[in-house]
Amino acid sequence: MRLPLLSVAVLVASTLPGHAFDTETAAVLERLKSGKLMQAGDVALLMRNAERWCYNEQEGNCAWSDIYLAVGDSEIRYEISNPWSEEIDISFVDTLVFRDNRYVCEIGFDWVPSVRAYDRSDGNAIEGRALEAIRQDISAHAAPTNNSDCYDYFYRGADEGQEVVTLLQRQYSDGVTDPANDAVVTLHFNAETAADLGWYW
């Protein structure tokens, strides 16, 4: 959720949800309206039930992606993956909270110790001193403990054939949102297609 957001032009499917979604998700999608702001409870359910959230997707690759590991009434724990450079992909675990039945907010959690890194050319894990050097570089540039941005979500549509739901995410820094930072989020409910997603630099 925290990474630089890119402007996109995405054609969003708006077909009605069907049997491709689990019963709980389908019930929520049936009452959501395209273009309407979502409540935290509905966002939480989609976090629990989707396999992966893919941001600004392009040809099966994401600018970054989230897997939600634990979603409670107030706190969220999730794994985020994205490129750190042209050569390195990273994944780490962060913590968020719900606020005002609308926002998902960062709390300045220090996620750097959880960072794992992978060579983009072959997918091999980077370990030992090389991994520690990456963590130190991230710590110097990302400053996660200073971040307290919030996000809200608008429902855009669902495609039962593709087993995807599309949302619009807005980012708030110091309570202010800039449309240039909006991100289109594709929620993949099919485990196989979610696992095939990559990341672009």
Residue pairs with C-beta under 8 A, 6 or more apart in sequence:
1 66
1 80
1 94
1 96
1 104
1 106
1 149
1 151
1 169
1 171
2 80
2 94
2 106
2 144
2 147
2 149
3 55
3 63
3 64
3 80
3 82
4 63
5 55
5 56
5 63
5 171
5 180
5 181
5 182
5 183
6 56
6 63
6 183
7 180
7 182
8 56
8 58
8 183
8 184
10 56
10 57
10 166
10 184
12 156
12 157
12 166
12 184
13 157
13 158
13 159
13 162
13 164
13 166
14 34
14 156
14 157
14 158
15 157
15 158
15 159
15 160
15 161
16 29
16 30
16 158
16 160
17 25
17 26
17 29
17 30
17 158
17 160
17 165
18 26
18 160
19 26
19 160
20 160
20 161
20 163
20 189
21 29
21 49
21 158
21 160
21 163
21 189
22 49
22 189
24 45
24 49
25 45
25 46
25 49
25 165
25 189
28 42
28 45
28 46
29 158
29 165
32 38
32 42
32 155
33 155
34 155
34 156
34 157
35 154
35 155
35 156
36 154
36 155
37 102
37 152
37 153
37 154
38 152
38 153
38 154
38 155
38 167
39 101
39 102
40 98
40 99
40 100
40 101
40 102
40 103
40 104
41 101
43 98
43 104
43 153
44 71
44 73
44 76
44 98
46 165
46 167
46 187
47 53
47 68
47 71
47 76
47 78
48 68
48 71
49 189
50 68
50 165
50 187
50 188
50 189
50 194
51 67
51 188
51 189
51 190
51 191
51 194
51 195
52 65
52 66
52 67
52 187
52 188
52 194
52 195
52 197
53 65
53 66
53 67
53 68
53 185
53 186
53 187
53 188
54 62
54 65
54 185
54 186
54 187
54 188
54 197
55 62
55 63
55 64
55 65
55 66
55 169
55 183
55 184
55 185
55 186
56 62
56 63
56 183
56 184
57 184
57 186
57 197
58 200
60 196
60 197
60 198
61 197
61 198
61 199
61 200
62 82
62 197
62 198
62 199
62 200
63 82
63 183
63 199
63 200
64 80
64 81
64 82
64 199
65 80
65 81
65 82
65 197
65 199
66 78
66 79
66 80
66 81
67 78
67 79
67 81
68 76
68 77
68 78
69 77
69 78
69 79
69 93
70 76
70 77
71 77
73 98
74 97
74 98
75 95
75 96
75 97
75 98
76 95
76 96
76 97
76 98
76 104
77 93
77 94
77 95
77 96
78 93
78 94
78 96
79 91
79 92
79 93
80 91
80 92
80 93
80 94
81 89
81 90
81 91
81 199
82 89
82 90
82 199
83 89
83 90
83 120
83 199
83 200
83 201
84 90
84 117
84 134
84 138
85 201
86 120
86 201
87 119
87 120
87 121
88 117
88 118
88 119
88 120
88 126
88 134
89 117
89 118
89 120
89 199
90 115
90 116
90 117
90 118
90 134
90 138
91 115
91 116
91 118
92 111
92 112
92 114
92 115
92 116
93 111
93 114
94 106
94 109
94 111
94 144
95 107
95 109
95 111
96 104
96 105
96 106
96 107
97 104
97 105
97 107
98 104
98 105
99 105
99 150
102 152
103 150
103 151
103 152
103 172
104 150
104 151
104 152
104 153
105 148
105 149
105 150
105 151
106 147
106 148
106 149
106 150
107 148
108 144
108 145
108 146
108 147
108 148
109 144
109 145
110 144
110 145
111 144
112 135
112 138
112 139
112 142
112 144
113 135
115 131
115 134
115 135
115 138
116 125
116 131
117 125
117 126
117 130
117 131
117 134
118 124
118 125
118 126
119 126
120 201
126 134
149 171
149 172
149 173
150 171
150 172
151 169
151 170
151 171
151 172
152 169
152 170
152 172
153 167
153 168
153 169
153 170
153 185
154 167
154 168
154 170
155 165
155 167
156 166
156 167
156 168
156 184
157 165
157 166
158 164
158 165
158 166
159 165
159 166
162 190
162 193
163 188
163 189
163 190
163 193
164 186
164 187
164 188
164 189
165 186
165 187
165 189
166 184
166 185
166 186
166 187
167 184
167 185
167 187
168 182
168 183
168 184
168 185
169 182
169 183
169 184
169 185
170 177
170 179
170 181
170 182
171 177
171 178
171 181
171 182
171 183
188 194
188 197
